[in-house]
Amino acid sequence: MPSLTATAAPPASRHTRVLIVTCLALGTVVAAMASLNVALPDLARDTHATQTDLSWIVDAYSLVFASLLLPAGALGDRFGRRRALLVGLTVFGAGSLAAVLTTSPTALIALRGVLGAGAALVMPATLSTITSTFPRAQRARAVSVWAAVAGAAALVGVFATGALLEQWSWRSAFWLNVTLAAVALVGTLVFVPESAEANRPRLDVTGALLSVAGLVALVYSVIEAPTRGWADPLTLGGIGLGLLVLAGYTRYELRRPQPLLDPRLFRDRHFAAGSLSIMLQFFVFFGFVFVMMQYLQLVRGDSALVAAASMFPMALAMVPVSRLTPRLVARFGFRAPWTLGLLAVAAAMGVLSRADADSSYWLIAAGLVPLGAGMGLAMTPATTAITDALPRSLQSVGSAMNDLARELGGALGIAVLGSLLSAWYRDHLHPAGVPDQVAEAARSSPAAAHAVGGPVAEQARGAFVDGMHVALLGGGVAAALAAVAVAVLLAPARRATPPQDAPREGARPAVGSSR
């Protein structure tokens, strides 16, 4: 591994401060992924955003975040992690401040993309700062704290935004971003030392551009599908173009001596299983949060704070199960608890898909508990499989792949499950006895239909619930497919039994696996 060039290592008394500042910066950008979901009904009423607009407002952040994560991490390694933190937090805070001052859905989409660019600089720099400044004896504890913050910040952000919305508008979510970014920025200036990798290879600009272009084309087409139609030539052409560009990116990276992300890493079954599992887990999780926050407020009529607090059973199940998982893995191996966790997530989606406008909260809690437990069971083995599959010199690649899989999964989950919800809602809401302009407004988003009131609002609630059923069942299918993929990839390899007699002429020798 290349040597580090850095300022003098901070004394032991400053390690805790460095950890606090980097985790605050991490929590700030992770919380922003999910926190705005609580404000969607209020935001839609105030800005007249359509359901497709809402998908874009949430997903623009995750899409840009995921697309720029690898090149942004490479920039931090090359030019300095402290510098990357400062630039990223400044961009994130400035974008949030600008978002407070706008009322246009289009402007909010663009500004959320700006926030995603800042977050892409921040997230990899936080972990790299910890691993490069902490002594080896303290590094494992510091990284475990970092991982806990990365896992819990999304739910904390949802609850904090819900509390703010009790008194203020959706703009308070962006004011929270500004405040946290400012505090983290000052802390970085005061406490975080500079560090950078010596003799880093040149940044793979072409690979970065290809990956960004492919992901944007794919996600854009999926989000716009409910408006244009899934069979529309632009929808199918956009999806095809995105997949084609990503295939070209893979081919290009295979030819580079030092690729941005080496596709050959996926030949390792554990690395492939971990990456796929993380992506599909967060596909389900962020898609679920996007759908459920609107259901709780627009269909059940809960306040933003009550809706956020409704997620607590998931966290209460996730935390103890996450702590228990390493013991289960030590006793039973990766495959059993990992697969069981993904199956629990699939079952939870099945339970939650049964909720309707009059369902008791106990039905929702009955789905949230296995969802949290399943995420806790599956996350630790998946992350460990990614890092254990790589040598020490490639641990930064493993960390980047873990982050990329999570952000990409979240972006696709919101795009796909949000599109299923939006398409079903529009196709099944046909209010009668109202002007065409009012009917079209109601079909544009459940929040608009709620503002109309009367029979239109009641019909909209039914159409939304029907769309939610389809979206959550789609999430359940994704989790079940992940369980099957993990079970197959981690299946013990068959080894040939030594022959007792000479092999028959023309027989093929059996090939075993080294893993």
C-alpha positions as CSV (number, residue, x, y, z in Angstrom):
1,M,0.0,0.0,0.0
2,P,1.4,3.5,-0.8
3,S,2.7,5.4,2.0
4,L,0.8,8.3,3.5
5,T,1.9,11.9,3.3
6,A,0.3,13.8,6.1
7,T,0.9,16.4,8.7
8,A,2.0,15.1,12.0
9,A,-0.4,12.6,13.5
10,P,-2.7,14.1,16.0
11,P,-2.0,13.4,19.7
12,A,-4.1,10.8,21.5
13,S,-6.1,13.6,23.2
14,R,-7.4,14.7,19.7
15,H,-8.4,11.3,18.4
16,T,-11.8,11.6,19.9
17,R,-12.4,15.0,18.5
18,V,-11.4,13.8,15.0
19,L,-13.8,10.9,15.4
20,I,-16.6,13.2,16.5
21,V,-16.1,15.6,13.7
22,T,-15.8,13.0,10.9
23,C,-18.9,11.1,12.3
24,L,-20.9,14.4,12.4
25,A,-19.9,15.1,8.8
26,L,-20.9,11.5,7.9
27,G,-24.2,11.7,9.8
28,T,-25.0,15.0,8.1
29,V,-24.8,13.6,4.5
30,V,-26.4,10.1,5.4
31,A,-29.3,11.7,7.2
32,A,-30.1,13.8,4.1
33,M,-30.8,10.7,2.1
34,A,-33.9,9.8,4.0
35,S,-34.9,12.8,6.1
36,L,-36.7,14.7,3.3
37,N,-39.1,11.8,2.8
38,V,-41.0,13.0,5.9
39,A,-41.5,16.4,4.4
40,L,-42.8,15.2,1.0
41,P,-46.5,15.9,1.7
42,D,-45.8,19.4,3.0
43,L,-43.4,20.0,0.1
44,A,-45.9,18.8,-2.5
45,R,-48.6,21.1,-1.2
46,D,-46.3,24.1,-1.0
47,T,-44.5,23.7,-4.4
48,H,-47.3,21.9,-6.3
49,A,-44.8,19.1,-7.1
50,T,-46.1,16.1,-9.0
51,Q,-45.5,12.5,-7.8
52,T,-42.7,12.2,-10.4
53,D,-41.2,15.5,-9.2
54,L,-41.2,14.1,-5.6
55,S,-39.3,11.0,-6.8
56,W,-36.8,13.2,-8.5
57,I,-36.4,15.6,-5.5
58,V,-35.5,12.6,-3.3
59,D,-33.6,10.6,-5.9
60,A,-31.5,13.4,-7.4
61,Y,-29.4,13.4,-4.2
62,S,-28.8,9.6,-4.1
63,L,-28.2,9.4,-7.9
64,V,-25.5,12.1,-8.0
65,F,-24.1,10.8,-4.7
66,A,-23.7,7.2,-6.0
67,S,-22.5,8.3,-9.4
68,L,-19.7,10.5,-8.0
69,L,-18.7,8.4,-5.0
70,L,-15.8,6.5,-6.6
71,P,-14.2,9.5,-8.4
72,A,-14.7,11.8,-5.4
73,G,-13.1,9.3,-3.1
74,A,-10.1,9.1,-5.5
75,L,-9.8,12.9,-5.5
76,G,-9.7,12.9,-1.7
77,D,-7.0,10.3,-1.6
78,R,-5.0,12.2,-4.2
79,F,-5.3,15.8,-3.1
80,G,-6.1,15.5,0.6
81,R,-9.0,14.1,2.7
82,R,-9.3,17.2,4.8
83,R,-9.5,19.3,1.7
84,A,-12.2,17.0,0.3
85,L,-14.2,17.3,3.6
86,L,-14.0,21.1,3.5
87,V,-15.0,21.4,-0.1
88,G,-17.8,18.8,0.2
89,L,-19.3,20.3,3.4
90,T,-19.2,23.8,1.8
91,V,-21.0,22.6,-1.4
92,F,-23.5,20.6,0.7
93,G,-24.2,23.6,3.0
94,A,-24.4,26.1,0.2
95,G,-26.8,23.9,-1.8
96,S,-29.0,23.5,1.3
97,L,-29.1,27.2,1.9
98,A,-30.1,27.9,-1.7
99,A,-32.9,25.2,-1.4
100,V,-34.4,27.1,1.5
101,L,-34.9,30.1,-0.8
102,T,-36.7,28.4,-3.7
103,T,-40.2,27.2,-4.3
104,S,-39.7,25.5,-7.7
105,P,-39.7,21.7,-7.9
106,T,-37.2,21.9,-10.8
107,A,-34.8,24.1,-8.8
108,L,-35.1,21.7,-5.8
109,I,-34.2,18.7,-8.0
110,A,-31.1,20.6,-9.2
111,L,-30.1,21.7,-5.8
112,R,-30.5,18.2,-4.3
113,G,-28.1,17.0,-7.0
114,V,-25.7,19.7,-5.8
115,L,-26.0,18.3,-2.3
116,G,-25.3,14.9,-3.6
117,A,-22.1,16.1,-5.2
118,G,-21.0,17.6,-1.9
119,A,-21.9,14.4,0.0
120,A,-19.8,12.3,-2.5
121,L,-16.7,14.2,-1.4
122,V,-17.6,13.9,2.3
123,M,-18.5,10.3,2.8
124,P,-15.3,8.5,1.6
125,A,-13.1,11.2,3.1
126,T,-14.5,10.6,6.6
127,L,-13.6,6.9,6.7
128,S,-10.2,7.5,5.0
129,T,-9.4,10.2,7.6
130,I,-10.1,7.8,10.4
131,T,-8.0,4.9,8.9
132,S,-5.1,7.3,8.1
133,T,-4.9,9.2,11.4
134,F,-5.9,6.6,14.1
135,P,-3.2,4.2,15.4
136,R,-3.8,0.6,14.5
137,A,-4.8,-0.3,18.1
138,Q,-7.6,2.2,18.1
139,R,-8.7,1.9,14.4
140,A,-11.1,-1.0,14.8
141,R,-13.1,0.8,17.5
142,A,-13.2,4.0,15.5
143,V,-14.3,2.3,12.4
144,S,-17.1,0.5,14.3
145,V,-18.4,3.9,15.5
146,W,-18.3,5.1,11.9
147,A,-20.3,2.1,10.8
148,A,-22.9,2.6,13.5
149,V,-23.3,6.2,12.5
150,A,-23.6,5.3,8.9
151,G,-26.4,2.8,9.7
152,A,-28.4,4.9,12.2
153,A,-28.1,8.4,10.7
154,A,-30.9,7.8,8.2
155,L,-33.5,7.0,10.9
156,V,-32.2,9.8,13.1
157,G,-32.6,12.2,10.2
158,V,-36.2,11.0,9.6
159,F,-37.1,11.6,13.3
160,A,-35.3,15.0,13.6
161,T,-37.1,16.3,10.4
162,G,-40.4,15.0,11.7
163,A,-39.9,16.9,15.0
164,L,-39.0,20.1,13.1
165,L,-42.1,19.8,10.9
166,E,-44.3,20.0,13.9
167,Q,-43.4,23.8,14.1
168,W,-42.0,24.7,10.7
169,S,-42.3,23.9,7.0
170,W,-40.3,21.6,4.8
171,R,-37.6,24.3,4.6
172,S,-36.6,23.4,8.2
173,A,-35.1,20.1,6.8
174,F,-32.7,22.2,4.7
175,W,-31.9,24.5,7.6
176,L,-30.9,21.5,9.6
177,N,-28.5,20.5,6.8
178,V,-27.0,24.0,6.9
179,T,-26.5,24.0,10.6
180,L,-24.9,20.5,10.8
181,A,-22.7,21.2,7.8
182,A,-21.5,24.5,9.3
183,V,-20.6,22.8,12.6
184,A,-18.8,20.0,10.9
185,L,-17.0,22.5,8.7
186,V,-15.7,24.4,11.7
187,G,-14.7,21.2,13.4
188,T,-12.8,20.0,10.3
189,L,-10.9,23.3,10.2
190,V,-9.9,23.1,13.9
191,F,-9.4,19.4,14.6
192,V,-8.9,17.3,11.4
193,P,-5.3,16.9,10.1
194,E,-4.6,16.7,6.4
195,S,-3.7,13.3,4.8
196,A,-3.3,12.1,1.2
197,E,-1.9,9.1,-0.6
198,A,1.6,9.4,-2.1
199,N,2.0,8.3,-5.8
200,R,-1.6,7.9,-6.5
201,P,-2.4,6.9,-10.2
202,R,-4.1,9.5,-12.4
203,L,-7.9,9.8,-12.0
204,D,-9.8,7.6,-14.4
205,V,-11.8,10.5,-15.9
206,T,-13.2,8.4,-18.9
207,G,-14.4,5.6,-16.6
208,A,-16.0,8.1,-14.2
209,L,-17.9,9.8,-17.1
210,L,-19.1,6.5,-18.5
211,S,-20.4,5.3,-15.1
212,V,-22.2,8.6,-14.4
213,A,-23.8,8.7,-17.9
214,G,-25.0,5.1,-17.7
215,L,-26.5,5.5,-14.2
216,V,-28.2,8.8,-15.0
217,A,-29.7,7.4,-18.3
218,L,-31.0,4.3,-16.5
219,V,-32.5,6.0,-13.4
220,Y,-33.9,9.0,-15.4
221,S,-35.8,6.6,-17.6
222,V,-37.2,4.6,-14.7
223,I,-38.4,7.7,-12.8
224,E,-40.0,9.2,-15.9
225,A,-41.7,5.9,-16.9
226,P,-45.0,6.6,-15.1
227,T,-45.5,9.9,-16.9
228,R,-44.3,8.7,-20.4
229,G,-45.5,5.1,-20.1
230,W,-43.3,2.0,-19.6
231,A,-43.7,1.0,-23.3
232,D,-42.9,4.5,-24.6
233,P,-39.9,4.5,-27.0
234,L,-38.1,7.1,-24.9
235,T,-38.5,5.0,-21.7
236,L,-37.3,1.8,-23.4
237,G,-34.6,3.6,-25.3
238,G,-33.3,5.3,-22.2
239,I,-33.1,2.1,-20.2
240,G,-31.4,0.4,-23.1
241,L,-28.9,3.2,-23.5
242,G,-28.1,3.2,-19.8
243,L,-27.4,-0.5,-19.8
244,L,-25.4,-0.2,-23.0
245,V,-23.2,2.6,-21.5
246,L,-22.7,0.6,-18.3
247,A,-21.6,-2.4,-20.4
248,G,-19.2,-0.2,-22.2
249,Y,-17.9,1.1,-18.9
250,T,-17.2,-2.5,-17.8
251,R,-15.4,-3.3,-21.0
252,Y,-13.3,-0.1,-20.8
253,E,-12.3,-0.8,-17.1
254,L,-11.3,-4.3,-18.0
255,R,-8.6,-2.9,-20.3
256,R,-7.2,-0.4,-17.9
257,P,-4.1,-1.3,-15.8
258,Q,-5.5,0.8,-12.9
259,P,-9.3,1.0,-13.2
260,L,-11.6,3.1,-11.1
261,L,-13.4,-0.1,-10.1
262,D,-12.0,-3.4,-11.4
263,P,-14.9,-5.5,-12.7
264,R,-12.7,-8.7,-12.1
265,L,-13.3,-8.3,-8.4
266,F,-16.8,-9.6,-8.9
267,R,-15.3,-13.0,-9.8
268,D,-15.0,-13.6,-6.1
269,R,-18.3,-15.1,-5.0
270,H,-18.2,-13.4,-1.6
271,F,-17.4,-10.0,-3.0
272,A,-20.2,-10.4,-5.5
273,A,-22.7,-11.6,-3.0
274,G,-21.9,-8.8,-0.6
275,S,-22.2,-6.1,-3.2
276,L,-25.5,-7.4,-4.6
277,S,-27.0,-7.9,-1.2
278,I,-26.1,-4.4,0.0
279,M,-27.5,-2.9,-3.1
280,L,-30.8,-4.8,-2.9
281,Q,-31.2,-4.3,0.8
282,F,-31.0,-0.6,0.4
283,F,-33.1,-0.8,-2.8
284,V,-35.9,-2.1,-0.5
285,F,-35.1,0.1,2.5
286,F,-35.1,3.5,0.7
287,G,-37.9,2.6,-1.6
288,F,-39.9,1.6,1.4
289,V,-39.3,4.8,3.3
290,F,-40.2,6.9,0.3
291,V,-43.6,5.1,0.0
292,M,-44.3,4.6,3.7
293,M,-43.8,8.3,4.8
294,Q,-46.4,9.4,2.3
295,Y,-48.8,6.6,3.3
296,L,-48.6,7.4,7.0
297,Q,-49.3,11.1,6.5
298,L,-51.6,11.2,3.4
299,V,-53.6,8.1,4.0
300,R,-53.5,7.5,7.7
301,G,-53.5,11.2,8.5
302,D,-50.5,11.1,10.9
303,S,-48.4,14.2,11.7
304,A,-44.8,14.3,10.4
305,L,-43.5,13.6,13.9
306,V,-45.9,10.6,14.5
307,A,-45.0,9.2,11.1
308,A,-41.2,9.5,11.9
309,A,-41.7,7.9,15.3
310,S,-43.7,5.1,13.7
311,M,-40.3,3.8,12.4
312,F,-38.9,3.1,15.8
313,P,-39.9,-0.6,15.9
314,M,-37.6,-1.2,13.0
315,A,-34.6,0.5,14.8
316,L,-35.4,-1.3,18.0
317,A,-35.2,-4.7,16.2
318,M,-32.2,-3.7,14.0
319,V,-29.8,-2.7,16.8
320,P,-29.8,-5.8,19.0
321,V,-29.9,-8.2,16.0
322,S,-26.9,-6.4,14.5
323,R,-24.9,-6.9,17.7
324,L,-26.0,-10.6,17.8
325,T,-25.1,-11.3,14.1
326,P,-21.3,-11.7,14.5
327,R,-21.9,-14.5,17.1
328,L,-24.4,-16.2,14.7
329,V,-21.9,-15.9,11.8
330,A,-19.1,-17.3,14.0
331,R,-21.3,-20.3,14.9
332,F,-23.2,-21.0,11.6
333,G,-21.1,-19.2,9.0
334,F,-22.1,-16.4,6.6
335,R,-24.7,-18.2,4.5
336,A,-27.5,-19.1,7.0
337,P,-28.0,-15.9,9.0
338,W,-27.4,-13.8,5.9
339,T,-30.0,-15.6,3.8
340,L,-32.4,-15.7,6.8
341,G,-32.1,-11.9,7.1
342,L,-33.0,-11.3,3.5
343,L,-35.9,-13.7,3.7
344,A,-37.1,-11.8,6.8
345,V,-37.0,-8.5,4.8
346,A,-39.0,-10.1,2.0
347,A,-41.6,-11.4,4.5
348,A,-41.8,-7.9,6.1
349,M,-42.6,-6.4,2.8
350,G,-45.3,-9.0,2.3
351,V,-46.8,-8.0,5.7
352,L,-46.6,-4.3,5.1
353,S,-48.2,-4.7,1.7
354,R,-51.4,-5.8,3.5
355,A,-51.9,-2.3,5.1
356,D,-54.8,-0.2,3.9
357,A,-56.5,3.1,4.9
358,D,-58.1,1.6,8.0
359,S,-55.3,-0.8,9.1
360,S,-54.2,-0.8,12.8
361,Y,-50.7,0.4,13.5
362,W,-50.1,-3.0,15.0
363,L,-50.1,-4.4,11.4
364,I,-47.4,-1.9,10.4
365,A,-45.3,-2.7,13.5
366,A,-45.7,-6.4,12.7
367,G,-43.9,-5.6,9.4
368,L,-41.3,-3.2,10.8
369,V,-39.9,-5.6,13.4
370,P,-38.9,-8.3,10.9
371,L,-37.7,-5.6,8.5
372,G,-35.3,-4.2,11.1
373,A,-34.2,-7.7,12.3
374,G,-33.7,-8.8,8.7
375,M,-31.6,-5.7,7.8
376,G,-29.6,-6.3,11.0
377,L,-29.0,-9.9,10.1
378,A,-28.0,-9.3,6.5
379,M,-25.9,-6.1,6.7
380,T,-23.0,-7.3,8.8
381,P,-22.3,-10.4,6.8
382,A,-22.6,-8.5,3.5
383,T,-20.2,-5.8,4.6
384,T,-17.8,-8.3,6.1
385,A,-17.9,-10.4,2.9
386,I,-16.9,-7.4,0.8
387,T,-13.9,-6.5,2.9
388,D,-12.7,-10.0,3.7
389,A,-12.7,-10.9,0.0
390,L,-10.0,-8.3,-0.6
391,P,-6.3,-8.0,0.5
392,R,-5.3,-5.3,2.9
393,S,-4.0,-3.2,0.0
394,L,-7.5,-3.0,-1.5
395,Q,-9.5,-2.3,1.6
396,S,-10.3,1.3,0.4
397,V,-11.8,-0.3,-2.7
398,G,-14.0,-2.5,-0.5
399,S,-15.2,0.5,1.6
400,A,-15.9,2.4,-1.6
401,M,-17.9,-0.6,-3.1
402,N,-19.9,-0.9,0.1
403,D,-20.8,2.8,0.0
404,L,-21.5,2.7,-3.8
405,A,-23.8,-0.4,-3.5
406,R,-25.8,1.3,-0.7
407,E,-26.2,4.6,-2.6
408,L,-26.9,3.0,-5.9
409,G,-29.4,0.6,-4.3
410,G,-31.2,3.6,-2.6
411,A,-31.4,5.5,-5.9
412,L,-32.8,2.6,-7.8
413,G,-35.2,1.7,-5.0
414,I,-36.7,5.1,-4.9
415,A,-36.8,5.2,-8.7
416,V,-38.4,1.7,-9.2
417,L,-40.7,1.5,-6.2
418,G,-41.7,5.1,-6.6
419,S,-42.4,4.6,-10.2
420,L,-44.6,1.6,-9.5
421,L,-46.5,3.6,-6.9
422,S,-46.9,6.6,-9.2
423,A,-47.9,4.6,-12.3
424,W,-50.5,2.5,-10.4
425,Y,-51.9,5.7,-8.7
426,R,-52.3,7.6,-11.9
427,D,-53.9,4.6,-13.8
428,H,-56.4,3.9,-11.0
429,L,-57.6,7.4,-10.1
430,H,-60.4,8.7,-12.3
431,P,-62.4,11.2,-10.2
432,A,-65.8,12.0,-11.7
433,G,-67.9,15.1,-11.4
434,V,-65.0,17.5,-11.1
435,P,-63.4,19.8,-13.8
436,D,-60.7,18.2,-15.9
437,Q,-58.1,20.6,-14.4
438,V,-58.9,19.5,-10.9
439,A,-58.9,15.8,-11.9
440,E,-55.5,16.1,-13.5
441,A,-54.2,17.9,-10.5
442,A,-55.4,15.1,-8.2
443,R,-53.8,12.5,-10.5
444,S,-50.5,14.4,-10.3
445,S,-49.9,13.6,-6.6
446,P,-51.8,12.3,-3.6
447,A,-50.9,15.6,-1.8
448,A,-52.8,17.6,-4.5
449,A,-55.8,15.2,-4.2
450,H,-55.7,15.6,-0.4
451,A,-55.9,19.4,-0.9
452,V,-59.0,19.0,-3.1
453,G,-60.8,17.1,-0.4
454,G,-64.1,15.4,-0.5
455,P,-64.7,12.3,-2.7
456,V,-61.6,13.0,-4.7
457,A,-59.4,12.8,-1.7
458,E,-61.1,9.5,-0.6
459,Q,-60.6,8.0,-4.1
460,A,-57.0,9.1,-4.1
461,R,-56.4,7.3,-0.8
462,G,-57.7,4.1,-2.3
463,A,-55.6,4.5,-5.4
464,F,-52.5,5.3,-3.3
465,V,-53.0,2.2,-1.2
466,D,-53.4,0.0,-4.3
467,G,-50.1,1.5,-5.7
468,M,-48.4,1.0,-2.3
469,H,-49.3,-2.7,-2.4
470,V,-47.7,-3.2,-5.8
471,A,-44.6,-1.2,-4.8
472,L,-44.0,-3.0,-1.5
473,L,-44.6,-6.4,-3.1
474,G,-41.9,-5.4,-5.7
475,G,-39.6,-4.7,-2.8
476,G,-40.4,-8.1,-1.3
477,V,-39.5,-9.8,-4.6
478,A,-36.2,-7.9,-4.7
479,A,-35.3,-9.1,-1.2
480,A,-36.3,-12.7,-2.1
481,L,-34.1,-12.6,-5.2
482,A,-31.2,-11.3,-3.1
483,A,-31.7,-14.2,-0.7
484,V,-31.6,-16.7,-3.6
485,A,-28.5,-15.1,-5.0
486,V,-26.7,-15.2,-1.7
487,A,-27.6,-18.8,-1.1
488,V,-26.4,-19.8,-4.5
489,L,-23.2,-17.8,-4.5
490,L,-22.2,-19.0,-1.1
491,A,-23.2,-22.6,-1.6
492,P,-20.3,-25.0,-0.7
493,A,-18.4,-26.0,-3.9
494,R,-18.6,-29.7,-4.8
495,R,-15.3,-31.4,-4.9
496,A,-14.7,-34.5,-7.0
497,T,-14.3,-37.8,-5.1
498,P,-11.0,-39.4,-6.0
499,P,-11.8,-42.2,-8.5
500,Q,-11.3,-45.7,-7.3
501,D,-10.7,-46.9,-10.9
502,A,-9.2,-45.4,-13.9
503,P,-11.5,-42.8,-15.5
504,R,-13.5,-43.8,-18.5
505,E,-12.3,-42.6,-21.8
506,G,-13.7,-39.2,-22.7
507,A,-14.8,-38.4,-19.1
508,R,-14.3,-34.8,-18.0
509,P,-12.4,-34.2,-14.8
510,A,-14.3,-32.5,-12.0
511,V,-13.2,-29.1,-11.1
512,G,-13.3,-27.9,-7.5
513,S,-13.1,-24.5,-6.0
514,S,-10.5,-23.1,-3.7
515,R,-13.1,-21.4,-1.5
